[in-house]
Amino acid sequence: MNSPSLTRRNVLAGTAVTAAVAGFPNLLLGQGAANNAKLKIGLIGCGGRGSGAATQALSADPNVVLWAMADAFPEALQESLKGLQAQYSGKVEVPAERQFVGLDAYQKLLESGVDVVLLGTPPGFRPQHLRAAVEAGKHVFAEKPMAVDATGVKSVVESAKLAKQKGVAIQHGFCWRFAPGVRELYAKITSGELGRIYSVYGTYMGSPPKPLQPGMKKPDNMSDVEWQLRWWTNFEWASGGPLLEQAVHTVDKIAWAMGDVAPIAAVANGGRAYRTDAGNVYDHYNIVFEYPGGVMCHLGERQYLGCHTETVDRVYCEKGTAIAPNTPMVLGLDGKKRDWMFRAAPGSEQNMYQVCHNEFFAALRRGEIINTGEYMANSTMLGLLGREAAHSGQRVTWEQMWASAQDQAPDTLKMTDSFPVAPVPVPGVHKFA
């Protein structure tokens, strides 16, 4: 589903599986369980999700070390480092000379001797960082989403192709695909066990992360870029907006339920009702994705305080309704009787974040390459399809998204640069690029 030439075909067979390779760049690993070479991990982006990814990576394998860290801001790096040292004192080897700060810090980290990099920065930087990591021959864990605009997604597709050529791995951060119960439920959906899919309704209704306050302005002694990065979830060029930064998990599960085939188009609405701040992201979306066979998939997203909250997938099928992610189950046609409910095996790993990294590092140890870059690009583009339909007020097709030249920020931004906040999109006025 990644381009007009591949429209409406399932891409997973070629991209989301693992492939054995003869050797690894940078990693002198043998085949089989006896392989125990030390793996040096580099963390790029030391915020909450980046630090969480480092925690899972350090827990995933007995012979890994955190070797280097990079972040735009020194205080974020130091806070993360302090927490990781307290938890993994014997596995954190990050002296001052391997602590890199600034918007070019990722480049210095890639030159520090790391084998595996964890990309946890705001997603506006993801395509640039992924490309650099792949070109440097590093294996990559990349947090979702993969980009904030169409140009970025297309860059990710090219990086995924390059990674295949170079034999380096790309593991994704769409974490619900690693949740054991959700996996088992979606296997029932995608295998056809529940019959034909009639419709999907997914929600992601919660609170705004680190919102700007009404009337909050940029400090006089701070550049545009620095201010926007310190409050990055409020600016679309850095975060992609709440649909991409947060609710993309629900977008991805819609794609999953539909077998990762390409959609036809999206019609949507959204806006800013709760927010009155100086940022430019919406605070709610309602989207309908049109799929082949007349299937309509609905998504409801909002970031309000004081309202009903839920994150629920409802997949309406011929033989019942699949409900996830909490306590995955199948309800009978009456909508009440439970035909199936997930039960975890005693002692099995249930933390989806940990499962993700366990599988990633286990594959490396076996001499296998995971490359999910194209799949991650597709789910990200699906989120962009819904966002742009809402922003423009138009019906936007999948082919239009892949033909788009949308590019929200240059790769050459410096921390001291001026960078005015783009206007809030107005449906009917905003032009889809």
QUIJOFEN-V667606 format. One record per residue. N is the residue number from 0. RES is the residue in three letters. PHI is phi in radians with two decimals (none if undefined). BURIAL is b if it has 24 or more other C-alpha atoms within 12 Angstrom, else e. D_FIRST is the distance of its C-alpha to the first C-alpha in Angstrom with 1 decimal. Layout:
# QUIJOFEN-V667606
N/RES/PHI/BURIAL/D_FIRST ; N/RES/PHI/BURIAL/D_FIRST
This chain:
# QUIJOFEN-V667606
0/MET/none/b/0.0 ; 1/ASN/-1.64/b/3.8 ; 2/SER/-2.82/b/5.9 ; 3/PRO/-0.96/e/7.7 ; 4/SER/-1.23/e/8.6 ; 5/LEU/-1.98/e/5.5 ; 6/THR/-0.97/b/5.1 ; 7/ARG/1.05/b/5.7 ; 8/ARG/-2.17/e/5.9 ; 9/ASN/-1.32/b/6.5 ; 10/VAL/-1.68/b/6.2 ; 11/LEU/-1.12/b/9.4 ; 12/ALA/-1.03/e/11.8 ; 13/GLY/-1.78/e/11.5 ; 14/THR/-2.24/b/11.2 ; 15/ALA/-1.76/b/12.8 ; 16/VAL/-1.77/b/15.9 ; 17/THR/-1.69/b/19.0 ; 18/ALA/-2.30/b/20.6 ; 19/ALA/-1.30/e/24.3 ; 20/VAL/-2.27/b/25.7 ; 21/ALA/-1.27/e/29.3 ; 22/GLY/-2.80/e/29.9 ; 23/PHE/-2.13/b/28.9 ; 24/PRO/-1.17/b/29.6 ; 25/ASN/1.31/b/32.1 ; 26/LEU/-1.81/b/32.2 ; 27/LEU/-1.52/e/34.9 ; 28/LEU/-1.82/b/33.7 ; 29/GLY/-1.58/e/34.8 ; 30/GLN/-1.50/e/33.2 ; 31/GLY/1.68/e/34.0 ; 32/ALA/-1.21/e/35.4 ; 33/ALA/-1.28/e/38.4 ; 34/ASN/-1.10/e/36.4 ; 35/ASN/-2.43/e/37.8 ; 36/ALA/-1.04/b/37.3 ; 37/LYS/-1.20/b/37.4 ; 38/LEU/-1.85/b/34.1 ; 39/LYS/-1.71/b/34.5 ; 40/ILE/-1.78/b/32.1 ; 41/GLY/-2.03/b/31.6 ; 42/LEU/-1.84/b/30.6 ; 43/ILE/-1.95/b/29.2 ; 44/GLY/1.77/b/29.6 ; 45/CYS/-1.84/b/32.4 ; 46/GLY/-1.34/b/31.8 ; 47/GLY/-1.06/b/31.4 ; 48/ARG/-1.27/b/28.0 ; 49/GLY/-1.10/b/28.6 ; 50/SER/-1.13/b/32.0 ; 51/GLY/-1.11/b/30.5 ; 52/ALA/-1.09/b/28.0 ; 53/ALA/-1.11/b/31.1 ; 54/THR/-1.03/b/33.0 ; 55/GLN/-1.17/b/30.4 ; 56/ALA/-1.12/b/30.2 ; 57/LEU/-1.22/b/34.0 ; 58/SER/-1.54/b/34.2 ; 59/ALA/-1.40/b/31.6 ; 60/ASP/-2.58/b/33.7 ; 61/PRO/-1.28/e/37.5 ; 62/ASN/-2.18/e/37.6 ; 63/VAL/-2.16/b/35.5 ; 64/VAL/-2.35/b/37.0 ; 65/LEU/-1.40/b/35.9 ; 66/TRP/-1.81/b/37.0 ; 67/ALA/-2.69/b/36.0 ; 68/MET/-2.40/b/34.9 ; 69/ALA/-2.48/b/33.7 ; 70/ASP/-2.73/b/33.5 ; 71/ALA/-1.16/b/34.2 ; 72/PHE/-2.17/b/37.2 ; 73/PRO/-1.11/e/40.0 ; 74/GLU/-1.17/e/40.8 ; 75/ALA/-1.16/b/37.3 ; 76/LEU/-1.09/b/37.5 ; 77/GLN/-1.16/b/41.0 ; 78/GLU/-1.12/e/40.3 ; 79/SER/-1.12/b/37.4 ; 80/LEU/-1.04/b/39.5 ; 81/LYS/-1.05/e/42.4 ; 82/GLY/-1.16/e/40.5 ; 83/LEU/-1.23/b/38.8 ; 84/GLN/-1.11/b/42.3 ; 85/ALA/-1.15/e/43.8 ; 86/GLN/-1.59/e/41.4 ; 87/TYR/-2.33/b/40.9 ; 88/SER/-0.99/e/44.0 ; 89/GLY/-1.44/e/43.9 ; 90/LYS/-2.06/b/40.3 ; 91/VAL/-1.96/b/40.3 ; 92/GLU/-2.17/b/41.5 ; 93/VAL/-2.14/b/40.8 ; 94/PRO/-1.24/e/43.9 ; 95/ALA/-0.96/e/44.4 ; 96/GLU/-1.27/e/43.4 ; 97/ARG/-2.04/b/39.9 ; 98/GLN/-1.96/b/39.4 ; 99/PHE/-2.00/b/37.5 ; 100/VAL/-2.23/b/37.4 ; 101/GLY/2.08/b/35.9 ; 102/LEU/-1.29/b/32.7 ; 103/ASP/-1.77/b/33.2 ; 104/ALA/-1.08/b/33.9 ; 105/TYR/-1.07/b/30.6 ; 106/GLN/-1.15/b/31.7 ; 107/LYS/-1.19/b/35.0 ; 108/LEU/-1.11/b/33.5 ; 109/LEU/-1.13/b/31.3 ; 110/GLU/-1.68/b/34.6 ; 111/SER/-1.64/b/36.5 ; 112/GLY/1.68/b/35.8 ; 113/VAL/-1.31/b/33.1 ; 114/ASP/-1.82/b/30.9 ; 115/VAL/-2.25/b/28.2 ; 116/VAL/-2.06/b/27.1 ; 117/LEU/-1.93/b/26.0 ; 118/LEU/-1.73/b/24.3 ; 119/GLY/-2.24/b/25.5 ; 120/THR/-1.35/b/26.2 ; 121/PRO/-0.92/b/25.1 ; 122/PRO/-1.17/b/21.4 ; 123/GLY/-1.03/b/22.3 ; 124/PHE/-1.70/b/23.4 ; 125/ARG/-1.03/b/20.6 ; 126/PRO/-1.04/b/18.9 ; 127/GLN/-1.12/b/22.4 ; 128/HIS/-1.22/b/23.6 ; 129/LEU/-1.10/b/20.7 ; 130/ARG/-1.05/b/21.2 ; 131/ALA/-1.11/b/24.9 ; 132/ALA/-1.15/b/24.7 ; 133/VAL/-1.14/b/22.6 ; 134/GLU/-1.07/b/24.9 ; 135/ALA/-1.43/b/27.8 ; 136/GLY/1.35/b/26.7 ; 137/LYS/-1.75/b/26.4 ; 138/HIS/-1.34/b/24.4 ; 139/VAL/-2.31/b/22.6 ; 140/PHE/-1.81/b/22.0 ; 141/ALA/-2.05/b/20.1 ; 142/GLU/-1.22/b/20.5 ; 143/LYS/-1.31/b/18.0 ; 144/PRO/-1.33/b/16.7 ; 145/MET/-1.55/b/15.6 ; 146/ALA/-2.92/b/16.5 ; 147/VAL/-2.09/b/18.1 ; 148/ASP/-2.68/b/16.8 ; 149/ALA/-1.14/b/14.2 ; 150/THR/-1.07/b/16.3 ; 151/GLY/-1.12/b/16.3 ; 152/VAL/-1.08/b/12.6 ; 153/LYS/-1.15/b/12.5 ; 154/SER/-1.10/b/15.6 ; 155/VAL/-1.11/b/14.1 ; 156/VAL/-1.05/b/11.5 ; 157/GLU/-1.15/b/14.7 ; 158/SER/-1.14/b/16.7 ; 159/ALA/-1.12/b/14.5 ; 160/LYS/-1.13/b/15.0 ; 161/LEU/-1.12/b/18.7 ; 162/ALA/-1.07/b/19.1 ; 163/LYS/-1.09/b/18.3 ; 164/GLN/-1.13/e/20.9 ; 165/LYS/-1.53/b/23.4 ; 166/GLY/1.28/b/23.0 ; 167/VAL/-1.95/b/22.6 ; 168/ALA/-1.63/b/20.8 ; 169/ILE/-2.30/b/18.5 ; 170/GLN/-1.86/b/18.7 ; 171/HIS/-1.73/b/17.1 ; 172/GLY/-1.96/b/19.1 ; 173/PHE/-1.37/b/17.2 ; 174/CYS/-1.12/b/20.5 ; 175/TRP/-1.17/b/20.2 ; 176/ARG/-1.23/b/18.1 ; 177/PHE/-1.88/b/21.4 ; 178/ALA/-1.28/b/23.8 ; 179/PRO/-0.93/b/25.4 ; 180/GLY/-1.17/b/26.0 ; 181/VAL/-1.17/b/22.6 ; 182/ARG/-1.00/b/21.1 ; 183/GLU/-1.12/b/23.5 ; 184/LEU/-1.15/b/22.8 ; 185/TYR/-1.20/b/19.1 ; 186/ALA/-1.12/e/19.7 ; 187/LYS/-1.16/b/21.8 ; 188/ILE/-1.23/b/19.1 ; 189/THR/-1.30/b/16.2 ; 190/SER/-1.38/e/18.9 ; 191/GLY/1.58/e/20.1 ; 192/GLU/-1.04/e/23.4 ; 193/LEU/-1.63/b/23.5 ; 194/GLY/1.41/e/22.6 ; 195/ARG/-1.14/b/20.3 ; 196/ILE/-1.46/b/18.8 ; 197/TYR/-1.59/b/20.5 ; 198/SER/-2.92/b/19.5 ; 199/VAL/-2.29/b/18.7 ; 200/TYR/-2.32/b/20.9 ; 201/GLY/-2.02/b/20.5 ; 202/THR/-2.18/b/23.1 ; 203/TYR/-2.54/b/23.9 ; 204/MET/-2.05/b/27.4 ; 205/GLY/-2.63/b/29.6 ; 206/SER/-1.91/b/31.7 ; 207/PRO/-1.26/b/31.0 ; 208/PRO/-1.38/e/31.0 ; 209/LYS/0.74/e/33.9 ; 210/PRO/-1.32/b/34.2 ; 211/LEU/-1.15/b/36.4 ; 212/GLN/-1.64/e/39.5 ; 213/PRO/-0.94/e/40.7 ; 214/GLY/1.47/e/42.8 ; 215/MET/-1.22/e/41.6 ; 216/LYS/-2.13/e/41.7 ; 217/LYS/-1.15/b/41.0 ; 218/PRO/-1.03/e/44.2 ; 219/ASP/-1.07/e/46.2 ; 220/ASN/-1.64/e/46.1 ; 221/MET/-2.16/e/42.3 ; 222/SER/-1.28/e/39.8 ; 223/ASP/-1.02/b/36.8 ; 224/VAL/-1.12/b/34.3 ; 225/GLU/-1.09/b/36.3 ; 226/TRP/-1.07/b/36.7 ; 227/GLN/-1.20/b/33.1 ; 228/LEU/-1.30/b/32.1 ; 229/ARG/-1.20/b/34.7 ; 230/TRP/-2.19/b/33.3 ; 231/TRP/-1.12/b/29.7 ; 232/THR/-1.20/b/28.1 ; 233/ASN/-1.66/b/29.7 ; 234/PHE/-2.23/b/28.2 ; 235/GLU/-1.15/b/24.7 ; 236/TRP/-1.14/b/24.5 ; 237/ALA/-1.61/b/25.3 ; 238/SER/-1.87/b/23.6 ; 239/GLY/1.49/b/20.9 ; 240/GLY/1.49/b/23.0 ; 241/PRO/-1.11/b/23.3 ; 242/LEU/-1.16/b/19.9 ; 243/LEU/-1.50/b/18.3 ; 244/GLU/-1.32/b/21.2 ; 245/GLN/-2.16/b/22.0 ; 246/ALA/-1.29/b/20.1 ; 247/VAL/-1.06/b/16.7 ; 248/HIS/-1.06/b/17.8 ; 249/THR/-1.22/b/17.7 ; 250/VAL/-0.96/b/14.4 ; 251/ASP/-1.10/b/13.0 ; 252/LYS/-1.28/b/15.0 ; 253/ILE/-1.11/b/13.7 ; 254/ALA/-1.04/b/10.1 ; 255/TRP/-1.07/b/12.1 ; 256/ALA/-1.03/b/14.2 ; 257/MET/-1.53/b/11.5 ; 258/GLY/1.27/b/10.4 ; 259/ASP/1.02/b/7.2 ; 260/VAL/-1.47/b/5.6 ; 261/ALA/-1.27/b/4.4 ; 262/PRO/-1.34/b/7.9 ; 263/ILE/-1.66/b/10.3 ; 264/ALA/-2.92/b/12.4 ; 265/ALA/-2.44/b/14.8 ; 266/VAL/-2.20/b/18.6 ; 267/ALA/-2.71/b/20.5 ; 268/ASN/-2.43/b/23.8 ; 269/GLY/3.12/b/25.3 ; 270/GLY/2.95/b/28.1 ; 271/ARG/-2.17/b/31.0 ; 272/ALA/-1.94/e/33.7 ; 273/TYR/-1.48/e/34.7 ; 274/ARG/-1.40/b/34.4 ; 275/THR/-2.35/e/37.1 ; 276/ASP/-1.60/b/36.7 ; 277/ALA/-1.52/b/36.2 ; 278/GLY/-1.37/b/32.5 ; 279/ASN/-2.34/b/29.7 ; 280/VAL/-1.69/b/27.1 ; 281/TYR/-1.24/b/26.8 ; 282/ASP/-2.08/b/28.2 ; 283/HIS/-2.77/b/26.4 ; 284/TYR/-2.48/b/23.3 ; 285/ASN/-2.34/b/22.5 ; 286/ILE/-2.26/b/19.1 ; 287/VAL/-2.09/b/17.7 ; 288/PHE/-1.67/b/14.0 ; 289/GLU/-1.55/b/13.8 ; 290/TYR/-2.08/b/11.8 ; 291/PRO/-0.97/e/12.3 ; 292/GLY/1.43/e/15.8 ; 293/GLY/1.33/e/17.4 ; 294/VAL/-1.46/b/16.4 ; 295/MET/-1.91/b/17.1 ; 296/CYS/-1.97/b/16.4 ; 297/HIS/-1.88/b/19.0 ; 298/LEU/-2.33/b/19.5 ; 299/GLY/-2.06/b/23.0 ; 300/GLU/-2.35/b/23.8 ; 301/ARG/-2.75/b/27.1 ; 302/GLN/-2.24/b/29.3 ; 303/TYR/-2.19/b/32.9 ; 304/LEU/-1.64/e/36.0 ; 305/GLY/1.33/e/38.3 ; 306/CYS/-2.14/e/35.7 ; 307/HIS/-0.97/e/34.2 ; 308/THR/-2.09/e/31.6 ; 309/GLU/-2.93/e/29.0 ; 310/THR/-2.31/b/25.7 ; 311/VAL/-2.39/b/24.8 ; 312/ASP/-1.83/b/21.9 ; 313/ARG/-2.24/b/22.8 ; 314/VAL/-1.95/b/20.7 ; 315/TYR/-1.57/b/22.7 ; 316/CYS/-2.09/b/22.6 ; 317/GLU/-1.02/e/24.8 ; 318/LYS/-1.92/b/27.1 ; 319/GLY/2.71/b/27.2 ; 320/THR/-2.00/b/25.7 ; 321/ALA/-1.53/b/24.1 ; 322/ILE/-2.12/b/25.3 ; 323/ALA/-2.69/b/24.4 ; 324/PRO/-1.63/b/24.6 ; 325/ASN/-1.34/e/28.4 ; 326/THR/0.85/b/30.1 ; 327/PRO/-0.95/b/27.1 ; 328/MET/-2.71/b/28.3 ; 329/VAL/-2.11/b/27.9 ; 330/LEU/-1.64/b/30.2 ; 331/GLY/-1.18/e/31.6 ; 332/LEU/-1.11/e/31.5 ; 333/ASP/-1.39/e/34.4 ; 334/GLY/1.31/e/32.4 ; 335/LYS/-2.21/e/35.2 ; 336/LYS/-1.22/e/35.8 ; 337/ARG/-1.47/e/33.8 ; 338/ASP/-1.47/e/32.5 ; 339/TRP/-2.79/b/31.1 ; 340/MET/-2.54/b/31.2 ; 341/PHE/-1.21/b/30.2 ; 342/ARG/-2.28/e/33.1 ; 343/ALA/-1.23/e/32.8 ; 344/ALA/-1.21/e/34.6 ; 345/PRO/-0.97/e/37.8 ; 346/GLY/1.41/e/37.4 ; 347/SER/-1.40/e/33.7 ; 348/GLU/-1.26/e/31.7 ; 349/GLN/-1.96/b/30.1 ; 350/ASN/-1.25/e/29.3 ; 351/MET/-1.11/b/25.5 ; 352/TYR/-1.11/b/25.8 ; 353/GLN/-1.24/b/28.2 ; 354/VAL/-1.01/b/26.2 ; 355/CYS/-0.96/b/23.4 ; 356/HIS/-1.32/b/25.9 ; 357/ASN/-1.00/b/27.8 ; 358/GLU/-1.21/b/24.9 ; 359/PHE/-1.09/b/24.0 ; 360/PHE/-1.27/b/27.6 ; 361/ALA/-1.10/b/28.3 ; 362/ALA/-1.12/b/25.6 ; 363/LEU/-1.04/b/27.2 ; 364/ARG/-1.13/b/30.5 ; 365/ARG/-1.42/b/29.4 ; 366/GLY/1.38/b/28.2 ; 367/GLU/-2.02/b/24.5 ; 368/ILE/-1.92/b/21.7 ; 369/ILE/-1.65/b/18.9 ; 370/ASN/-2.35/b/15.9 ; 371/THR/-1.94/b/13.3 ; 372/GLY/-1.07/b/12.8 ; 373/GLU/-1.16/b/9.1 ; 374/TYR/-1.07/b/8.5 ; 375/MET/-1.09/b/11.1 ; 376/ALA/-1.09/b/9.6 ; 377/ASN/-1.11/b/6.5 ; 378/SER/-1.15/b/9.3 ; 379/THR/-1.13/b/11.6 ; 380/MET/-1.14/b/9.7 ; 381/LEU/-1.09/b/9.7 ; 382/GLY/-1.10/b/13.4 ; 383/LEU/-1.12/b/13.9 ; 384/LEU/-1.02/b/12.8 ; 385/GLY/-1.16/b/15.4 ; 386/ARG/-1.09/b/17.9 ; 387/GLU/-1.25/b/17.9 ; 388/ALA/-1.12/b/18.3 ; 389/ALA/-1.20/b/21.3 ; 390/HIS/-1.16/b/22.7 ; 391/SER/-1.54/b/22.8 ; 392/GLY/1.33/b/23.6 ; 393/GLN/-1.96/b/21.3 ; 394/ARG/-1.38/b/18.5 ; 395/VAL/-1.92/b/15.6 ; 396/THR/-1.64/b/12.5 ; 397/TRP/-1.07/b/8.9 ; 398/GLU/-1.11/b/10.1 ; 399/GLN/-1.10/b/13.1 ; 400/MET/-1.09/b/11.6 ; 401/TRP/-1.29/b/10.2 ; 402/ALA/-1.53/e/13.6 ; 403/SER/-1.22/b/15.5 ; 404/ALA/-1.87/e/18.2 ; 405/GLN/-0.99/b/18.9 ; 406/ASP/-2.57/b/20.9 ; 407/GLN/-1.48/b/23.1 ; 408/ALA/-2.82/b/25.5 ; 409/PRO/-1.30/e/26.7 ; 410/ASP/-1.29/e/26.5 ; 411/THR/-1.71/e/30.2 ; 412/LEU/-1.00/b/31.4 ; 413/LYS/-2.01/e/34.7 ; 414/MET/-1.05/b/36.2 ; 415/THR/-1.59/e/39.0 ; 416/ASP/-1.27/e/37.0 ; 417/SER/-1.42/e/37.3 ; 418/PHE/-2.74/b/34.0 ; 419/PRO/-1.00/e/34.6 ; 420/VAL/-1.23/b/32.6 ; 421/ALA/-1.17/e/30.2 ; 422/PRO/-1.16/e/31.2 ; 423/VAL/-1.14/b/29.6 ; 424/PRO/-1.08/b/27.1 ; 425/VAL/-1.98/b/28.8 ; 426/PRO/-0.97/b/26.8 ; 427/GLY/1.51/e/27.9 ; 428/VAL/-1.98/e/29.1 ; 429/HIS/-1.04/e/26.3 ; 430/LYS/-1.80/e/24.3 ; 431/PHE/-1.22/b/20.6 ; 432/ALA/-1.32/e/20.4
